[in-house]
Amino acid sequence: MESLGLLHLYYGDGKGKTTAAMGLALRALGSGKRVVIVQFLKGGQSGEIPLLERLGATVYRGKAGQKFVFQMNEAEKAATRALQNKNLAAALAQPCDLLVLDEAGSAWELDMVDKALLQQAVLHRPAGQECVLTAHAAPGWMLDAADYLTEMCCRRHPYQKGIAARKGVEY
């Protein structure tokens, strides 16, 4: 059973999708597994990334500039899309036991990744490779393919009271 690679999907509007994915990455690293992480559309610092890299994870992340996609002009969108595709292709060239595709759903929804390449990465991954996807709104094919399907639902969040994201908690 050790070589059975399953697909995890954490999705929804609640907090904890990336946290759950990175927790699984930490667990895999602690068990001697090879971990590759792609963070789509994330460019800012996040506290877990340097630690995961020190523990041996390979991490691909970033976007062209610090704007949200809806704020980008067409040239910025094209540059961001190219970087996301480059990161995904580089990640797929790395052998790993766990592949984390953080914000894959948003990259799909916003057309910021080669959709055929993303589907290939998920649906035709090597035998035994565990894969984790995160998404706000997951496309149907992700929902259908997932072995673990966890919906994160926001009932209350400090942001609703004007409390900004805090270092070490939300990032």
Helices and strands as residue ranges (DSSP letters): E 7-12, H 17-30, E 35-40, H 48-54, E 58-62, G 69-71, H 74-92, E 98-102, H 104-109, H 115-123, E 130-135, H 140-145, E 148-152, G 158-161
